[in-house]
């Protein structure tokens, strides 16, 4: 065990120097976040001060995150997964009181969201009524009670006339939707009752064949008309709705409803792996409510055992960690009044929460892939800085040994690794490190490097597609709709470097592909190499920073992916690179590689 030499009182955050020859960690942070233990058995004496500084930095991330920051993903709880429409004032207030005292509020979970089931249609006067059996005192007392605890209150409705629960047999949802009542309902929810968050579903909207963008714009305008600027809107359309969603809402659902199973969780992760381009501060892909605490053999669900089979501890940890690194809202769906200690430790882990609440508002993108094993990465603290969050996600059925290359994550020199789950500095590496990850599991790290290197490989699946949407009239969401409607989309592609390419580009100006953050540390001439595929002669246009377009012509069909290039002058800094073709189909794009050139006459010599 550790033999401490510190004279600091345990109450204060302190760095303790210890000797533990059998321990494999350099620094460990205590679970209460008050102490860092530097293992002198694992470092050279001359690095003692350096490790003290690092330990102090890590202690800073052991502090709670800033609650209710509108620029970071929402954190809280929702009633639907556990209770469905069978809610009551007693349940909601009881949950809020528990969260205020059991450590969840202190960790940052401050939103208490009341989902479907609290209403009873609109009266003859058009005013929304509340279910007298479930909420006999109306909603004002419930909302005020939540606010009195220093927390935020969330509410629910549907874009159509009926709510989702009404289609499952709950008659109280019939006629309870927003349709025809936008102004009155928003004034009631946000001016009279004081709700702070609004989830708007689409079951009723879909039955009425309402067009999503137009309908949600009407709802967003009704919220604005109340004068409240702090209401956070969630678009719940069960598929990525389109890039327009960020103009209206703070978050948007990207998939069908989650269930308490690895099949459901891993499927949601898979659907969001290539949506990183659409997250930004205050605007996030919503992976749905968390199914934590639903361990096999101990599942509590409103929907019975069908589909809700539970998860292993590894799967639960991967589920929560992937929601964190992908910057999803963190909305607990379990009964927090009986939360297991292991789950409480997981969901209040400050290092995971800081990864989710990082002020840059980035969603991690796939940096490399080997079958069902993925390395995801995003910047930490500073854009293009020397610190990055990294996930090693193994969706496969067997253990996987990751060979993490520093060049794949754009870091150089010595790289210090902090394991977020273990709350420990596990050492440092250069060039490459091997890490074994069990099946259906993930490891999460903060890597702090000596230097940042320019990213050279820009996979097409990390790019922004202006016209992209997964909404389809005949299903919950399908890329087939992109084919029918002539929109570019991300598709599995044999021979593509990451197994995915962007296809169906072109034929109109807006059906484009944009890498929005191409950073170069030095001014000069650069070669942009595009790996692409076309079965016939095609062209595309490259536009840098919105300037003049340069045409790239591929004069004959290809049997597989091949390279073409364009040499450009770039100033030091961040650039956008756009591919478009308003006049015809563009090639399928695998990736763009950015390399600094030495200029010889008109050529580019690397």
C-alpha positions as CSV (number, residue, x, y, z in Angstrom):
1,X,0.0,0.0,0.0
2,X,1.0,3.6,-0.3
3,X,3.4,5.1,2.3
4,X,2.5,8.8,2.4
5,X,5.0,11.5,3.3
6,X,2.5,14.4,3.0
7,X,1.8,16.7,5.9
8,X,-1.2,18.2,4.1
9,X,-4.6,17.8,5.8
10,X,-6.8,15.4,3.8
11,X,-9.6,18.0,3.6
12,X,-7.6,20.3,1.3
13,X,-6.6,19.4,-2.2
14,X,-3.0,18.4,-1.9
15,X,-0.2,16.6,-3.7
16,X,1.3,13.7,-1.7
17,X,4.6,12.0,-2.6
18,X,4.6,8.3,-1.9
19,X,6.6,5.2,-2.5
20,X,4.9,2.1,-4.0
21,X,7.2,-0.1,-6.0
22,X,4.4,-2.6,-6.7
23,X,2.0,0.1,-8.1
24,X,2.0,0.6,-11.9
25,X,0.6,4.2,-11.8
26,X,2.6,7.4,-11.6
27,X,-0.1,9.6,-10.2
28,X,-3.5,8.6,-8.7
29,X,-6.3,11.0,-7.8
30,X,-8.4,10.1,-4.7
31,X,-12.1,9.4,-5.3
32,X,-13.1,12.5,-3.4
33,X,-10.8,14.6,-5.6
34,X,-8.9,16.1,-2.7
35,X,-5.6,14.4,-3.0
36,X,-3.1,13.4,-5.7
37,X,-0.6,10.7,-4.9
38,X,2.6,10.9,-6.9
39,X,4.4,7.5,-6.8
40,X,8.1,8.3,-6.6
41,X,8.9,4.7,-7.4
42,X,7.8,5.3,-10.9
43,X,9.6,8.6,-11.7
44,X,13.1,9.9,-11.6
45,X,13.9,12.1,-8.6
46,X,14.7,15.1,-10.9
47,X,11.2,15.0,-12.2
48,X,9.5,15.4,-8.8
49,X,8.6,19.1,-9.4
50,X,7.4,18.3,-12.9
51,X,5.1,15.6,-11.6
52,X,3.9,17.9,-8.8
53,X,2.8,20.5,-11.4
54,X,1.0,17.7,-13.4
55,X,-0.7,16.4,-10.3
56,X,-2.0,19.9,-9.5
57,X,-3.3,20.2,-13.0
58,X,-5.1,16.9,-12.7
59,X,-6.6,17.9,-9.4
60,X,-8.2,20.9,-11.2
61,X,-10.2,18.4,-13.3
62,X,-11.3,16.6,-10.2
63,X,-13.5,19.5,-9.3
64,X,-17.2,19.5,-10.3
65,X,-18.1,20.8,-13.7
66,X,-20.1,24.1,-14.1
67,X,-23.7,23.2,-13.9
68,X,-26.3,24.4,-16.6
69,X,-23.7,26.0,-18.9
70,X,-25.7,26.6,-22.1
71,X,-22.6,26.2,-24.2
72,X,-22.0,22.6,-23.0
73,X,-24.2,19.5,-23.1
74,X,-27.2,19.4,-20.8
75,X,-26.9,17.2,-17.7
76,X,-29.9,16.0,-15.8
77,X,-32.6,13.3,-15.5
78,X,-35.7,12.3,-17.4
79,X,-38.7,10.3,-16.4
80,X,-39.4,8.3,-19.6
81,X,-37.1,5.3,-19.5
82,X,-38.1,4.2,-16.0
83,X,-41.7,5.4,-15.6
84,X,-42.9,6.1,-19.2
85,X,-46.2,8.0,-18.8
86,X,-46.8,6.6,-15.3
87,X,-45.5,9.6,-13.5
88,X,-46.8,11.7,-10.7
89,X,-46.0,14.8,-8.6
90,X,-44.7,12.4,-5.9
91,X,-42.3,10.7,-8.2
92,X,-40.9,13.9,-9.8
93,X,-40.5,15.8,-6.6
94,X,-39.0,12.7,-4.9
95,X,-36.4,12.3,-7.7
96,X,-35.5,16.0,-7.5
97,X,-35.0,15.8,-3.7
98,X,-32.8,12.7,-4.1
99,X,-30.7,14.3,-6.8
100,X,-30.2,17.4,-4.6
101,X,-28.8,15.3,-1.8
102,X,-27.1,12.2,-3.2
103,X,-24.3,13.9,-5.1
104,X,-25.9,14.1,-8.6
105,X,-26.7,17.8,-8.4
106,X,-23.3,18.5,-7.0
107,X,-21.8,16.6,-9.9
108,X,-23.7,18.8,-12.4
109,X,-27.0,17.0,-13.0
110,X,-29.4,19.9,-12.5
111,X,-32.2,19.4,-15.0
112,X,-35.2,17.4,-13.9
113,X,-37.2,16.7,-17.0
114,X,-40.8,15.6,-16.9
115,X,-41.5,13.6,-20.1
116,X,-44.8,12.4,-21.6
117,X,-47.8,11.9,-19.4
118,X,-48.5,15.0,-17.2
119,X,-51.3,16.5,-19.3
120,X,-54.9,15.9,-20.1
121,X,-55.6,17.5,-23.5
122,X,-56.6,21.1,-24.2
123,X,-59.8,22.5,-22.7
124,X,-62.6,24.3,-24.7
125,X,-60.7,27.6,-24.1
126,X,-57.6,26.1,-25.7
127,X,-55.7,26.0,-22.4
128,X,-53.5,22.9,-21.7
129,X,-54.9,20.8,-18.9
130,X,-52.9,18.7,-16.5
131,X,-53.7,15.1,-15.5
132,X,-55.7,15.5,-12.2
133,X,-54.8,12.0,-11.0
134,X,-51.1,12.3,-11.6
135,X,-50.7,15.9,-10.7
136,X,-53.6,16.9,-8.5
137,X,-52.0,20.3,-7.6
138,X,-51.2,21.2,-11.2
139,X,-47.6,21.8,-12.3
140,X,-46.7,25.1,-10.7
141,X,-45.9,23.6,-7.3
142,X,-43.8,20.8,-8.9
143,X,-41.8,23.3,-10.9
144,X,-41.4,25.7,-8.0
145,X,-40.3,22.7,-5.8
146,X,-37.6,21.8,-8.3
147,X,-36.4,25.4,-8.5
148,X,-36.3,25.7,-4.7
149,X,-33.7,22.9,-4.7
150,X,-31.5,25.0,-7.0
151,X,-32.3,22.8,-10.0
152,X,-33.9,23.3,-13.4
153,X,-37.2,21.9,-14.6
154,X,-37.8,20.4,-18.1
155,X,-41.1,19.8,-19.9
156,X,-42.3,17.8,-22.9
157,X,-44.7,18.1,-25.8
158,X,-45.2,17.0,-29.4
159,X,-45.1,19.0,-32.6
160,X,-48.4,17.5,-33.6
161,X,-51.8,17.3,-32.0
162,X,-51.2,14.1,-30.0
163,X,-48.1,13.0,-27.9
164,X,-46.2,9.8,-28.4
165,X,-47.7,8.0,-25.4
166,X,-51.2,8.5,-26.8
167,X,-50.3,6.0,-29.6
168,X,-49.4,3.5,-27.0
169,X,-52.8,3.7,-25.3
170,X,-52.5,6.7,-22.9
171,X,-55.6,8.8,-23.7
172,X,-54.3,11.8,-21.8
173,X,-51.9,12.5,-24.6
174,X,-54.7,12.9,-27.2
175,X,-55.0,16.5,-28.1
176,X,-52.2,17.5,-25.7
177,X,-49.7,18.3,-28.4
178,X,-48.5,21.8,-29.5
179,X,-50.2,21.8,-32.9
180,X,-52.6,24.7,-33.0
181,X,-51.5,25.9,-29.6
182,X,-47.9,27.0,-30.0
183,X,-48.2,30.5,-28.5
184,X,-50.5,29.6,-25.6
185,X,-48.6,26.5,-24.6
186,X,-45.2,28.1,-24.7
187,X,-46.5,31.1,-22.7
188,X,-47.9,28.6,-20.1
189,X,-44.8,26.5,-20.0
190,X,-42.2,29.2,-19.8
191,X,-43.8,32.4,-18.5
192,X,-46.4,31.0,-16.1
193,X,-44.9,27.8,-14.9
194,X,-41.2,28.6,-15.4
195,X,-39.9,25.5,-17.2
196,X,-36.3,25.7,-18.4
197,X,-36.0,22.9,-21.0
198,X,-38.3,21.7,-23.7
199,X,-38.3,18.3,-25.4
200,X,-40.5,18.3,-28.5
201,X,-41.3,14.9,-29.9
202,X,-42.7,14.1,-33.4
203,X,-45.2,11.2,-33.2
204,X,-48.1,13.5,-33.7
205,X,-46.3,15.6,-36.1
206,X,-45.5,12.6,-38.3
207,X,-49.1,11.5,-38.3
208,X,-50.1,14.9,-39.6
209,X,-47.3,14.7,-42.3
210,X,-45.8,18.0,-41.0
211,X,-42.5,19.1,-42.6
212,X,-39.9,19.0,-39.9
213,X,-37.9,22.2,-40.5
214,X,-41.0,24.4,-40.9
215,X,-42.7,22.9,-37.9
216,X,-39.8,23.2,-35.5
217,X,-39.1,26.7,-36.7
218,X,-42.6,27.6,-35.7
219,X,-42.1,26.1,-32.3
220,X,-38.7,27.8,-31.8
221,X,-40.3,31.2,-32.7
222,X,-43.1,30.6,-30.2
223,X,-40.5,30.0,-27.5
224,X,-38.6,33.2,-28.5
225,X,-41.9,35.1,-28.3
226,X,-42.1,34.4,-24.6
227,X,-39.1,36.6,-24.1
228,X,-37.2,33.7,-22.4
229,X,-33.7,33.4,-23.8
230,X,-32.6,30.6,-21.4
231,X,-35.0,27.8,-22.5
232,X,-33.1,24.9,-24.1
233,X,-34.9,23.2,-26.9
234,X,-34.5,19.5,-27.9
235,X,-35.7,18.3,-31.3
236,X,-36.8,14.7,-30.9
237,X,-37.2,13.4,-34.4
238,X,-35.4,10.0,-33.9
239,X,-32.9,10.6,-36.8
240,X,-30.4,13.3,-37.6
241,X,-32.9,16.0,-38.8
242,X,-30.5,18.2,-40.8
243,X,-28.0,20.9,-40.4
244,X,-30.9,23.4,-39.9
245,X,-31.4,22.0,-36.4
246,X,-28.5,23.9,-35.0
247,X,-30.2,27.1,-36.0
248,X,-33.1,26.3,-33.7
249,X,-32.1,24.0,-30.9
250,X,-29.5,23.1,-28.4
251,X,-29.7,19.4,-29.1
252,X,-31.4,17.0,-31.5
253,X,-32.0,13.2,-31.3
254,X,-30.2,11.2,-33.9
255,X,-31.6,7.7,-33.5
256,X,-34.6,5.7,-32.4
257,X,-35.3,5.3,-28.7
258,X,-32.6,3.7,-26.6
259,X,-33.2,0.4,-24.8
260,X,-31.3,-1.2,-21.9
261,X,-29.2,-3.5,-24.0
262,X,-25.7,-3.5,-25.7
263,X,-27.4,-4.0,-29.1
264,X,-29.2,-0.8,-28.7
265,X,-26.3,1.2,-27.2
266,X,-23.7,0.0,-29.7
267,X,-26.2,0.7,-32.5
268,X,-26.6,4.3,-31.3
269,X,-22.8,4.7,-31.1
270,X,-22.4,3.4,-34.6
271,X,-25.0,5.9,-36.0
272,X,-23.2,8.8,-34.3
273,X,-19.6,7.9,-35.2
274,X,-19.7,10.1,-38.3
275,X,-21.7,13.0,-37.0
276,X,-18.9,14.9,-35.3
277,X,-19.0,17.8,-37.8
278,X,-22.4,18.9,-36.6
279,X,-21.5,19.5,-32.9
280,X,-20.5,22.9,-31.7
281,X,-20.7,25.0,-28.5
282,X,-24.3,25.0,-27.5
283,X,-25.4,22.6,-30.2
284,X,-25.1,18.8,-29.8
285,X,-26.1,15.5,-31.2
286,X,-28.4,13.8,-28.6
287,X,-27.7,10.1,-28.3
288,X,-30.8,9.7,-26.1
289,X,-31.2,9.2,-22.4
290,X,-28.7,7.1,-20.5
291,X,-29.5,3.5,-19.7
292,X,-27.0,3.3,-16.8
293,X,-27.7,1.2,-13.7
294,X,-29.5,-1.3,-15.9
295,X,-27.2,-4.2,-15.2
296,X,-28.1,-7.7,-16.3
297,X,-30.3,-9.3,-13.6
298,X,-31.2,-5.9,-12.1
299,X,-33.1,-4.0,-14.8
300,X,-35.9,-1.6,-13.9
301,X,-37.7,-0.4,-17.0
302,X,-41.1,0.8,-18.0
303,X,-41.1,-1.4,-21.0
304,X,-40.6,-4.9,-19.5
305,X,-37.8,-7.3,-20.3
306,X,-38.4,-7.4,-24.1
307,X,-35.4,-5.5,-25.4
308,X,-34.3,-4.3,-22.0
309,X,-32.0,-7.2,-21.1
310,X,-29.5,-5.1,-19.3
311,X,-25.8,-4.7,-19.7
312,X,-22.5,-5.8,-18.2
313,X,-20.4,-3.4,-16.1
314,X,-18.0,-3.1,-19.1
315,X,-20.9,-2.3,-21.4
316,X,-22.3,0.3,-18.9
317,X,-18.9,2.0,-18.6
318,X,-18.5,2.1,-22.4
319,X,-22.0,3.4,-22.8
320,X,-21.5,6.3,-20.4
321,X,-17.9,7.1,-21.6
322,X,-18.9,7.2,-25.2
323,X,-21.8,9.5,-24.5
324,X,-19.2,11.7,-22.7
325,X,-16.6,11.9,-25.5
326,X,-19.2,12.3,-28.2
327,X,-20.5,15.4,-26.3
328,X,-24.1,14.1,-26.0
329,X,-26.4,15.5,-23.4
330,X,-26.1,13.4,-20.2
331,X,-29.7,12.7,-19.2
332,X,-30.0,9.9,-16.7
333,X,-33.0,7.6,-17.4
334,X,-32.7,5.3,-14.4
335,X,-34.5,5.5,-11.1
336,X,-31.9,7.6,-9.3
337,X,-33.6,7.0,-5.9
338,X,-32.0,3.5,-5.9
339,X,-28.9,4.0,-7.9
340,X,-26.2,1.4,-7.3
341,X,-22.9,2.7,-5.8
342,X,-20.9,1.5,-8.9
343,X,-23.2,3.5,-11.2
344,X,-23.0,6.5,-9.0
345,X,-19.2,6.4,-9.1
346,X,-19.3,6.1,-12.9
347,X,-21.8,8.9,-13.6
348,X,-20.2,11.4,-11.1
349,X,-16.6,10.7,-12.3
350,X,-15.4,14.3,-12.7
351,X,-12.8,13.4,-15.3
352,X,-15.4,11.9,-17.6
353,X,-17.7,14.8,-17.0
354,X,-15.0,17.4,-17.8
355,X,-14.5,15.5,-21.1
356,X,-18.2,15.8,-21.9
357,X,-18.4,19.4,-20.7
358,X,-15.2,20.7,-22.3
359,X,-15.8,24.3,-23.4
360,X,-14.7,23.7,-27.0
361,X,-18.0,21.8,-27.5
362,X,-16.4,19.3,-29.9
363,X,-17.6,15.8,-30.6
364,X,-14.8,13.2,-30.9
365,X,-14.2,11.9,-34.4
366,X,-12.9,8.6,-35.6
367,X,-9.1,8.9,-36.1
368,X,-8.4,5.3,-37.0
369,X,-10.3,2.0,-37.2
370,X,-9.4,-1.7,-37.2
371,X,-12.6,-3.7,-37.8
372,X,-14.9,-3.0,-34.9
373,X,-12.2,-1.3,-32.9
374,X,-12.2,2.5,-33.1
375,X,-9.8,5.3,-31.9
376,X,-11.8,8.5,-31.3
377,X,-10.2,11.8,-30.5
378,X,-11.0,15.4,-29.7
379,X,-9.1,18.5,-28.4
380,X,-9.1,19.2,-24.7
381,X,-9.2,22.8,-23.3
382,X,-7.6,24.5,-26.2
383,X,-8.3,24.2,-29.9
384,X,-5.3,22.6,-31.6
385,X,-3.5,22.5,-28.3
386,X,-1.2,19.8,-26.9
387,X,-3.9,18.0,-24.9
388,X,-6.5,15.6,-26.4
389,X,-9.2,13.2,-25.2
390,X,-8.9,9.8,-26.7
391,X,-11.3,6.8,-26.6
392,X,-10.3,3.2,-27.5
393,X,-13.7,1.7,-28.2
394,X,-14.0,-2.0,-28.9
395,X,-17.5,-2.9,-30.2
396,X,-16.3,-6.4,-31.2
397,X,-16.9,-9.7,-29.7
398,X,-13.2,-10.5,-28.8
399,X,-10.5,-8.6,-26.9
400,X,-8.6,-6.2,-29.1
401,X,-5.0,-4.8,-28.8
402,X,-5.0,-1.2,-29.9
403,X,-1.7,0.1,-31.4
404,X,-2.3,3.8,-30.9
405,X,0.0,5.9,-33.1
406,X,0.9,9.4,-32.0
407,X,0.7,10.5,-35.6
408,X,-2.9,9.3,-35.9
409,X,-3.9,11.6,-33.0
410,X,-1.7,14.5,-34.1
411,X,0.6,14.6,-31.1
412,X,4.4,14.5,-30.9
413,X,7.2,14.0,-28.4
414,X,6.6,12.5,-25.0
415,X,2.9,12.0,-24.4
416,X,1.6,11.6,-20.8
417,X,-1.5,9.4,-20.5
418,X,-4.2,9.9,-17.8
419,X,-6.8,7.1,-17.6
420,X,-10.1,8.8,-16.9
421,X,-11.8,5.7,-15.5
422,X,-8.9,4.8,-13.3
423,X,-8.3,8.4,-12.3
424,X,-4.6,7.7,-12.7
425,X,-1.6,8.8,-14.7
426,X,-0.4,5.6,-16.3
427,X,2.8,6.8,-17.8
428,X,4.1,8.3,-21.0
429,X,5.0,7.1,-24.5
430,X,6.4,8.3,-27.8
431,X,5.4,7.3,-31.3
432,X,3.1,4.4,-30.3
433,X,1.5,2.6,-27.4
434,X,-0.3,-0.7,-27.1
435,X,-3.5,-1.0,-25.0
436,X,-5.7,-4.1,-24.6
437,X,-9.4,-3.6,-24.4
438,X,-12.0,-6.2,-23.6
439,X,-15.0,-6.9,-25.9
440,X,-17.9,-4.5,-25.6
441,X,-15.7,-2.1,-23.6
442,X,-13.8,1.1,-23.9
443,X,-10.9,3.0,-22.3
444,X,-10.8,6.8,-22.1
445,X,-7.6,8.9,-21.8
446,X,-6.4,12.4,-21.6
447,X,-3.2,12.7,-23.5
448,X,-0.9,15.6,-22.8
449,X,2.0,16.0,-25.3
450,X,5.2,17.9,-25.7
451,X,4.0,19.3,-29.0
452,X,1.0,19.3,-31.4
453,X,1.6,18.3,-35.0
454,X,-0.6,19.4,-37.9
455,X,-3.3,16.9,-38.9
456,X,-2.6,15.5,-42.3
457,X,-5.4,13.0,-42.9
458,X,-8.9,14.4,-43.1
459,X,-11.4,11.5,-43.6
460,X,-14.5,12.5,-45.6
461,X,-16.6,11.0,-42.8
462,X,-15.4,13.8,-40.5
463,X,-16.6,16.5,-42.9
464,X,-19.7,18.6,-42.8
465,X,-22.3,18.0,-45.5
466,X,-24.5,21.0,-45.8
467,X,-27.6,19.1,-47.2
468,X,-27.2,16.1,-44.9
469,X,-30.3,14.6,-43.2
470,X,-31.3,11.2,-42.1
471,X,-35.1,11.9,-42.1
472,X,-37.1,9.7,-44.4
473,X,-40.9,9.7,-44.9
474,X,-41.1,5.9,-44.8
475,X,-38.9,5.0,-41.9
476,X,-37.3,6.4,-38.7
477,X,-34.2,7.4,-40.6
478,X,-32.4,6.0,-43.7
479,X,-29.6,7.0,-45.9
480,X,-31.7,5.7,-48.7
481,X,-33.7,8.9,-48.5
482,X,-30.4,10.7,-49.4
483,X,-30.3,8.7,-52.6
484,X,-33.9,9.5,-53.5
485,X,-33.6,13.2,-52.6
486,X,-30.1,13.7,-54.1
487,X,-28.2,14.4,-50.9
488,X,-24.6,13.4,-50.1
489,X,-24.2,10.9,-47.2
490,X,-21.7,8.7,-45.4
491,X,-21.7,5.2,-46.7
492,X,-19.6,2.0,-46.1
493,X,-17.1,1.7,-49.0
494,X,-14.9,-1.2,-49.8
495,X,-11.3,0.0,-50.2
496,X,-11.9,3.3,-48.3
497,X,-9.2,4.0,-45.7
498,X,-11.6,4.1,-42.8
499,X,-14.2,1.8,-44.4
500,X,-16.5,4.8,-45.1
501,X,-16.7,7.4,-47.8
502,X,-19.0,10.3,-48.7
503,X,-21.1,9.5,-51.8
504,X,-23.8,11.2,-53.8
505,X,-22.1,14.6,-53.9
506,X,-22.8,17.3,-56.4
507,X,-25.6,18.1,-58.9
508,X,-26.4,21.3,-56.9
509,X,-24.3,24.0,-55.2
510,X,-25.4,23.2,-51.6
511,X,-24.8,19.4,-51.9
512,X,-21.2,19.8,-50.8
513,X,-18.6,18.6,-48.4
514,X,-16.7,20.9,-46.1
515,X,-13.7,20.4,-43.8
516,X,-14.2,23.5,-41.6
517,X,-11.1,23.4,-39.4
518,X,-8.0,22.6,-41.5
519,X,-5.2,24.0,-39.4
520,X,-1.6,24.6,-40.7
521,X,1.1,25.9,-38.4
522,X,3.2,27.5,-41.1
523,X,2.4,29.5,-44.2
524,X,3.4,28.1,-47.5
525,X,2.5,25.9,-50.4
526,X,0.6,22.7,-49.6
527,X,-0.5,19.7,-51.6
528,X,-4.1,18.6,-51.1
529,X,-4.4,15.0,-52.2
530,X,-7.9,13.7,-52.6
531,X,-8.6,10.0,-52.6
532,X,-11.7,9.4,-54.6
533,X,-13.7,7.1,-56.8
534,X,-15.8,7.6,-59.9
535,X,-17.0,5.1,-62.5
536,X,-16.9,7.7,-65.2
537,X,-15.2,11.0,-66.0
538,X,-16.3,13.6,-63.4
539,X,-15.0,16.9,-62.0
540,X,-15.3,18.7,-58.7
541,X,-14.4,22.1,-57.5
542,X,-12.3,23.0,-54.5
543,X,-12.9,26.2,-52.6
544,X,-10.6,27.5,-49.9
545,X,-12.0,29.8,-47.3
546,X,-14.9,30.8,-49.5
547,X,-12.6,32.1,-52.2
548,X,-12.3,31.3,-55.9
549,X,-13.0,27.7,-57.0
550,X,-10.3,25.5,-58.5
551,X,-11.5,22.7,-60.8
552,X,-10.2,19.1,-60.4
553,X,-10.9,16.9,-63.5
554,X,-10.8,13.1,-63.5
555,X,-10.8,12.2,-67.1
556,X,-11.7,8.6,-67.0
557,X,-13.6,6.0,-64.8
558,X,-11.7,4.2,-62.0
559,X,-11.8,0.6,-60.9
560,X,-11.2,1.6,-57.3
561,X,-10.2,4.5,-55.1
562,X,-7.4,6.6,-56.6
563,X,-5.6,9.9,-55.9
564,X,-5.7,13.3,-57.5
565,X,-4.2,16.5,-56.1
566,X,-4.3,20.3,-56.0
567,X,-1.5,22.6,-54.9
568,X,-2.5,25.6,-52.9
569,X,-1.0,28.5,-50.9
570,X,-2.2,28.5,-47.3
571,X,-1.4,31.1,-44.6
572,X,-0.7,30.0,-41.1
573,X,-4.0,29.4,-39.3
574,X,-7.4,27.7,-39.7
575,X,-9.0,27.2,-43.1
576,X,-12.0,25.6,-44.6
577,X,-11.8,23.3,-47.6
578,X,-15.0,22.8,-49.6
579,X,-15.8,20.3,-52.4
580,X,-18.7,21.0,-54.6
581,X,-20.1,20.6,-58.1
582,X,-23.3,22.5,-59.0
583,X,-23.3,21.1,-62.6
584,X,-23.1,17.4,-62.2
585,X,-22.2,14.5,-59.9
586,X,-18.9,14.7,-58.1
587,X,-16.7,11.7,-57.3
588,X,-17.1,9.7,-54.1
589,X,-14.6,11.1,-51.5
590,X,-12.5,8.9,-49.2
591,X,-10.2,11.4,-47.7
592,X,-8.1,14.5,-48.1
593,X,-4.4,14.6,-47.2
594,X,-2.7,17.9,-46.4
595,X,1.1,18.0,-46.8
596,X,3.6,20.9,-46.8
597,X,5.5,21.2,-50.1
598,X,8.9,22.3,-51.2
599,X,8.4,24.4,-54.3
600,X,10.4,23.5,-57.4
601,X,9.2,25.3,-60.5
602,X,5.5,24.4,-60.8
603,X,5.9,21.1,-58.9
604,X,5.4,20.1,-55.3
605,X,8.2,18.0,-53.7
606,X,7.5,16.5,-50.3
